[in-house]
Amino acid sequence: MGRGRPSPVESSRPALVSVPKTASSTPPSRADRARLSQTVVSRLSRAIIAGDFAPGARISEPKLSTMLGVSRAPIREALIELELRGLVEFDATGHTRIPALTARDIEEIHAVRLMIDPVAAQLAAERGKPQDFAGLEATINATTSAKTLADVSRLDAEFHDRIVRAADNRRLLLCWNSLRDQFALWLTQMHLRCDAVTHRVRQDTVESHRKLLGVIRAGDPKKASDEGRRHVAGWIKLMPRPRGPG
């Protein structure tokens, strides 16, 4: 960030907090273990997407177990699921690391968004219900008061998640869900890039989302599709360029 020009949102993030324990003298049931594992997945995914772990950082089961206050079994189960979701990766030695998105990763995720977002906006204009638009409006309003860049990124992802759900297309939702976490990770990194240049990520996000929602709510599928594409294409100028062969 430039000196003497504070960002409109703070970049600090809350530390990863422990999982609440339930007092019980009996061994946990299979259902209890499954719920605990999913709680760990939720906590870790939010922390990774928010940037609490540096890209490329190695994370260990013992340290996570201590941080979250749970045994290593649910940690191990959670890491396996997070690997399937693209939020962690296992290296050749079996260690777990946070993915460092390369220029090619960023370009590939952007290319898929250019396919998903226009269709989602088009279908949302055709099929969206008043409650869908109210939810989108509430997400925008929450973004206006976001205190951290991580919150802006989280709400940005939530906004697009709501558009896909308003599109009411099961196959589109399946495609979106397969990419959703990687998109959120992508968005966090792109917001950091953008904030270093413009210092107005929150304002720009609110303005662009209000514009997109207005077009969708107007009910013109073609205009909504075009605006959805413009919305995603606008990131191109901030994207790193993949290196060519050689």
C-alpha positions as CSV (number, residue, x, y, z in Angstrom):
1,M,0.0,0.0,0.0
2,G,1.1,3.5,-0.6
3,R,2.4,5.5,2.3
4,G,0.2,8.0,3.9
5,R,-2.9,6.5,2.2
6,P,-4.8,4.2,4.6
7,S,-6.9,1.5,3.1
8,P,-10.7,2.0,3.6
9,V,-10.7,-1.5,5.1
10,E,-8.2,-3.1,7.5
11,S,-6.3,-6.2,6.5
12,S,-6.1,-7.6,10.0
13,R,-7.9,-10.9,10.5
14,P,-9.1,-12.8,13.6
15,A,-6.9,-15.7,14.7
16,L,-8.1,-19.2,14.2
17,V,-10.2,-20.0,17.3
18,S,-10.7,-23.4,19.0
19,V,-13.7,-25.6,18.5
20,P,-16.2,-25.4,21.4
21,K,-16.1,-28.6,23.5
22,T,-19.2,-30.4,24.9
23,A,-19.0,-31.9,28.4
24,S,-19.7,-35.6,28.2
25,S,-18.3,-38.7,29.9
26,T,-19.3,-41.0,27.0
27,P,-17.2,-41.6,23.9
28,P,-18.4,-39.5,20.9
29,S,-20.7,-41.3,18.5
30,R,-20.1,-41.6,14.8
31,A,-22.5,-38.7,14.2
32,D,-20.7,-36.6,16.8
33,R,-17.3,-37.3,15.1
34,A,-18.8,-36.4,11.7
35,R,-20.1,-33.1,13.1
36,L,-16.8,-32.3,14.7
37,S,-15.0,-33.0,11.5
38,Q,-17.3,-30.7,9.6
39,T,-16.8,-28.0,12.2
40,V,-13.1,-28.2,11.7
41,V,-13.6,-28.1,7.9
42,S,-15.6,-24.9,8.3
43,R,-13.1,-23.2,10.6
44,L,-10.1,-24.1,8.5
45,S,-11.7,-23.2,5.2
46,R,-12.7,-19.8,6.5
47,A,-9.2,-19.2,7.9
48,I,-7.5,-20.3,4.7
49,I,-9.7,-18.2,2.4
50,A,-9.3,-15.2,4.7
51,G,-5.5,-15.5,4.4
52,D,-4.8,-16.5,8.0
53,F,-2.3,-18.9,6.5
54,A,0.3,-17.6,4.0
55,P,0.2,-19.1,0.5
56,G,2.7,-22.0,0.3
57,A,2.8,-22.3,4.1
58,R,3.2,-25.8,5.6
59,I,0.6,-26.7,8.2
60,S,0.9,-29.6,10.6
61,E,-1.8,-31.8,12.2
62,P,-0.3,-31.4,15.7
63,K,-0.3,-27.6,15.6
64,L,-3.8,-27.5,14.2
65,S,-4.9,-29.9,16.9
66,T,-3.5,-27.6,19.5
67,M,-5.0,-24.4,17.9
68,L,-8.4,-25.9,17.5
69,G,-8.4,-27.9,20.7
70,V,-9.4,-31.2,19.1
71,S,-7.7,-34.5,18.5
72,R,-5.8,-35.2,15.3
73,A,-8.4,-37.6,13.8
74,P,-10.9,-34.8,12.8
75,I,-8.0,-32.7,11.7
76,R,-6.9,-35.4,9.3
77,E,-10.4,-36.0,8.0
78,A,-10.9,-32.2,7.5
79,L,-7.6,-31.9,5.6
80,I,-8.6,-34.7,3.2
81,E,-11.9,-32.9,2.4
82,L,-10.1,-29.6,2.0
83,E,-7.7,-31.1,-0.4
84,L,-10.6,-32.2,-2.5
85,R,-11.9,-28.7,-2.4
86,G,-8.6,-27.2,-3.5
87,L,-7.8,-25.4,-0.3
88,V,-4.8,-27.5,0.8
89,E,-2.4,-29.8,-1.0
90,F,-0.3,-32.7,0.0
91,D,3.3,-32.6,-1.3
92,A,5.5,-35.6,-2.3
93,T,6.7,-36.0,1.3
94,G,3.1,-36.2,2.7
95,H,3.2,-32.7,4.2
96,T,0.2,-30.4,4.0
97,R,0.6,-26.9,2.5
98,I,-1.6,-24.0,1.6
99,P,-1.8,-23.6,-2.2
100,A,0.0,-20.6,-3.7
101,L,-2.1,-19.7,-6.7
102,T,0.2,-19.2,-9.7
103,A,-0.5,-16.9,-12.6
104,R,-1.9,-19.8,-14.5
105,D,-4.2,-20.8,-11.6
106,I,-5.5,-17.3,-11.5
107,E,-6.1,-17.2,-15.2
108,E,-7.8,-20.6,-15.3
109,I,-10.2,-19.6,-12.5
110,H,-11.0,-16.4,-14.2
111,A,-11.7,-18.2,-17.5
112,V,-14.2,-20.5,-15.8
113,R,-15.8,-17.5,-14.1
114,L,-16.2,-15.9,-17.5
115,M,-18.3,-19.0,-18.4
116,I,-20.3,-19.3,-15.2
117,D,-21.1,-15.7,-14.2
118,P,-22.8,-14.5,-17.4
119,V,-25.1,-17.6,-17.5
120,A,-25.9,-17.2,-13.8
121,A,-26.8,-13.5,-14.2
122,Q,-28.9,-14.3,-17.3
123,L,-30.9,-17.1,-15.5
124,A,-31.2,-15.0,-12.3
125,A,-32.8,-12.2,-14.4
126,E,-35.3,-14.8,-15.8
127,R,-36.0,-16.8,-12.7
128,G,-35.0,-14.7,-9.7
129,K,-37.6,-14.2,-7.0
130,P,-38.1,-11.2,-4.7
131,Q,-36.5,-13.1,-1.8
132,D,-33.4,-13.7,-4.0
133,F,-33.1,-10.0,-4.7
134,A,-33.6,-9.1,-1.0
135,G,-30.8,-11.5,-0.1
136,L,-28.5,-9.9,-2.7
137,E,-29.4,-6.5,-1.4
138,A,-28.7,-7.5,2.2
139,T,-25.2,-8.8,1.2
140,I,-24.4,-5.5,-0.5
141,N,-25.5,-3.6,2.6
142,A,-23.3,-5.8,4.8
143,T,-20.4,-5.1,2.4
144,T,-20.8,-1.3,2.9
145,S,-19.9,-1.8,6.6
146,A,-17.3,-4.5,6.3
147,K,-14.3,-3.7,8.6
148,T,-11.7,-5.9,7.0
149,L,-10.6,-6.9,3.5
150,A,-11.3,-10.5,4.4
151,D,-14.9,-9.6,5.2
152,V,-15.2,-7.8,1.8
153,S,-13.9,-10.9,0.1
154,R,-16.2,-13.2,2.0
155,L,-19.3,-11.1,1.2
156,D,-18.2,-10.7,-2.4
157,A,-18.2,-14.5,-2.7
158,E,-21.5,-14.7,-0.9
159,F,-23.0,-12.3,-3.4
160,H,-22.0,-14.4,-6.4
161,D,-23.2,-17.5,-4.6
162,R,-26.6,-16.0,-4.2
163,I,-26.8,-15.1,-7.9
164,V,-26.0,-18.7,-8.9
165,R,-28.7,-20.0,-6.5
166,A,-31.2,-17.5,-7.9
167,A,-30.4,-18.9,-11.3
168,D,-32.3,-22.1,-10.2
169,N,-30.2,-24.4,-12.4
170,R,-29.0,-27.6,-10.6
171,R,-26.2,-28.3,-13.0
172,L,-24.9,-24.8,-12.9
173,L,-24.9,-24.9,-9.1
174,L,-22.9,-28.2,-9.2
175,C,-20.3,-26.5,-11.4
176,W,-20.2,-23.5,-9.1
177,N,-19.9,-25.6,-5.9
178,S,-17.0,-27.5,-7.4
179,L,-15.1,-24.2,-7.8
180,R,-16.6,-22.1,-5.0
181,D,-13.8,-22.4,-2.5
182,Q,-11.1,-21.9,-5.1
183,F,-12.9,-18.8,-6.4
184,A,-13.1,-17.4,-2.8
185,L,-9.3,-18.0,-2.4
186,W,-8.8,-16.3,-5.8
187,L,-11.0,-13.4,-4.8
188,T,-9.0,-12.9,-1.6
189,Q,-5.7,-12.7,-3.5
190,M,-7.2,-10.4,-6.2
191,H,-8.6,-8.0,-3.6
192,L,-5.2,-7.7,-2.0
193,R,-3.8,-6.8,-5.4
194,C,-6.5,-4.4,-6.1
195,D,-6.4,-2.7,-2.7
196,A,-2.7,-2.1,-3.1
197,V,-3.5,-0.1,-6.3
198,T,-6.8,1.6,-5.7
199,H,-7.3,1.6,-1.9
200,R,-11.0,1.4,-2.5
201,V,-11.9,-2.3,-2.8
202,R,-15.0,-2.0,-0.6
203,Q,-16.4,1.0,-2.5
204,D,-15.7,-0.5,-5.9
205,T,-17.2,-3.9,-4.8
206,V,-20.4,-2.2,-3.5
207,E,-20.8,-0.1,-6.6
208,S,-20.3,-2.9,-9.1
209,H,-22.6,-5.2,-7.2
210,R,-25.3,-2.6,-7.0
211,K,-25.0,-2.2,-10.8
212,L,-25.1,-5.9,-11.5
213,L,-28.1,-6.5,-9.1
214,G,-30.0,-3.6,-10.8
215,V,-29.6,-5.1,-14.2
216,I,-30.6,-8.6,-13.0
217,R,-33.6,-7.2,-11.1
218,A,-34.8,-5.4,-14.2
219,G,-35.4,-8.8,-15.8
220,D,-33.6,-8.4,-19.1
221,P,-31.6,-11.7,-19.5
222,K,-29.4,-10.4,-22.3
223,K,-28.4,-7.3,-20.5
224,A,-27.8,-9.3,-17.3
225,S,-25.5,-11.7,-19.2
226,D,-23.6,-8.9,-20.7
227,E,-23.2,-7.1,-17.3
228,G,-22.1,-10.4,-15.7
229,R,-19.4,-10.8,-18.3
230,R,-18.2,-7.2,-17.9
231,H,-18.2,-7.6,-14.1
232,V,-15.7,-10.6,-14.4
233,A,-13.7,-9.2,-17.3
234,G,-12.8,-6.1,-15.3
235,W,-10.3,-8.2,-13.3
236,I,-8.1,-8.8,-16.3
237,K,-6.1,-5.6,-15.8
238,L,-5.0,-6.7,-12.3
239,M,-4.2,-10.3,-13.2
240,P,-0.6,-11.5,-13.3
241,R,0.5,-12.8,-16.7
242,P,1.4,-16.4,-17.0
243,R,4.9,-17.0,-18.3
244,G,5.2,-18.4,-21.8
245,P,7.1,-21.5,-22.6
246,G,10.8,-21.2,-22.4
